[in-house]
Amino acid sequence: MKMTIKSTKPRNPFVVAALRRAAGSHRPGPGARRLRAARELRLEIERLRPGP
C-alpha cells in the first residue's frame, strides 16, 4: 500500500513579514512632537530676543 502526502499550497512569503511589521499611522510619535515643539519654541524665543 502506497502512502501519499499532500503538499501544502505555496504561501506568500511577504505576508509573514507584513504581519510581523509594526503597522500604524505614519505620524510622528508623542516624543518626536514634543521635541519639535521645544525646538520651535527655542527658535521663536531666539528670534524675539533683541539684537545688540
N, C-alpha and C positions, 0 to 999 in steps of 0.2 A: 504494500500500500504506500503510495507516494504522498508526501505531505507538502503542500504548497503554502507559502506565506505571502499574504497580500502585502505589496509595498504601499506605504502611505503616500498620499499625494504630495507633490513637492510644495513646500511652503515659501512664501515671500520672505526673503531674508531681511528686507527693510522694515518689516512690521515690528520685529523684535526690538530693533534699535529705536524705532519711533515710540514704542510703548514704554521703554525704559528712560527715554529722554524726558527731562522735566519740561512739560508743556505748560504754557501760561500766557499771560498778557505780555506784550512787548514794551511795557512801560518800565522806567527805572524803579527800583525798589525804594522803600522809605529812606534808607540810609543815603542813597545817591541823591534823592530830592533834598534831603536836609543839608548835605554838603554843598549842593548847588545853591541853595538859598543863602547859606552862610557866606559863600564866595561872592554872590551878587550883592549882599549887604555890605561886605567889606569894600567892594569896588564903588558902591554908591557913596559910602562914607568918605572914601578917599577922594571922590570927585567933588564932594561938597566942602571938603577941607579948604580953607582959604590958602592961597599960594603966597609965597614971600614977596 
